[in-house]
Amino acid sequence: MEMVCETPQQVIARQLRDVRKAEGMTQQHLADLIGTKKSNISRFESGKYNPSVEFLVKLAGGLGKEIEFSIK
């Protein structure tokens, strides 16, 4: 079995996508909540968009979550 390493962007996208789905929220609903387009949410979740910290904070906030960063 081949081990796949996720980039930090992929990890964040996966975590936020999983939270959105667990909440039963569509991409469109989340986009409406944070004042962006559904296509931005879709591109972010698919890894085709390198988001700003501001976008990540808004996205997490729309899901009732917070973004926490650490440097190791």
N, C-alpha and C positions, 0 to 999 in steps of 0.2 A: 504494500500500500504506500502510495506516494504522499508525503506530508506537504501540505500547502500552507505557506506562510502568508498571512494577511498583512497588508500594509496598515499603518495606523488609520488612514482614511477609510479603508475597508472595514476595519474593526468598528469605528465610530458609526459608519453608515449601517452596518449590520445591527448594531445595538439599538440605534434609533428606529430602524425599520421594524425590528422585533417588538419594541415597545409600542409603536404605532399599531401594529397588527394585534398585539395582545389587548389593546384598548378598543379594538374593533373600529378603528378610525381609518377612513379612506385617505389617500393622498390628497384628494380634492378638499376634503374637510380640513385637514391639517394646513393646507395652503391657504384656505380662506381664513383660518384662525390667525395665521401669522402674517397675512398680507403679502403673499407671493403667489406665483403661478404653480399649478400642478406640475408642469413640466420641470420646474426647478427641483421639486421634491423627487420626481422620478429620476432625473439626471443624477442627483445626489445619491439616492439609494442604489443606483446601478454603477456608481463609481465613475461617472462621466463628468463630474463637476467637483472641482476642488473648492470647497466652501470657505468663506471667511469665518473668523471666530464669531463675529456678530451674527451671521446666519445660523451657526451651530447653536448659539445661545438662544436665539429666537425659536428655532426648531424644538429644542429641548423644552423650552418654556411652554410652547404650544401643547406639549405632551405632559405637562405638569412635572417636568424633571429639570435637573440642573446639570450643566456640564462641569466636570471637574478635571483639571489638568495637573499633571505631575511630570517632573523631569527627573529621570533616574540616571 
